[in-house]
Amino acid sequence: GTAMAAPTVLDFEDITAPLAPAAITGWYAPRGVIFEQAYRETDPAASPGTHVLRLRLPGGEDFTPKPLVMIFSSPQARVKLIAGSQFDSLNGTLTAFDSDSGGNVVHADGPRLVPQNTFITAFQVAVPTPSIRRVEFQLEGTVFVSIDDLEFEGEPPAPVSTTPPVVQILSPASGVDRDLNQID
């Protein structure tokens, strides 16, 4: 059988710096999840704390509707979250995939109504054996997606590398003088 880890619960209250709003894309990688794009921000409706995760920060210029994407470092059997909608009550859907690049849909929950300025609507996807590698939460027609209290269980997180990356600059070659007007 597959070794199952204890459920992981992220309430987004444990980040001490930088202060909200802050990009947290890889912050939770050691706990097993990477957010494709996400920002931690305060919200008075957060429960039980004060912080939530948002797909878009206020003041941004991209209004193209898209999902909040979570990629797991190991297969999961269950993923649950509490959804929020900032500016309107909208239908939301949580979709689980069997590959970190999309793959096959293995389960979906929704569409269901997410009331404006609340974090009371729970979404959950589950499969019999751990195969969830990616989930996407989407509110219909908006980029203003928010979540709180992400919970997932399945295989333990993959170890995070402690070896720093090596960067090599191959062009221009070392020691070559260049005219700055020639470099794009």
Order of alpha helices (4+ residues) and beta strands (2+ residues): beta-beta-beta-beta-beta-beta-beta-beta-beta-beta-beta
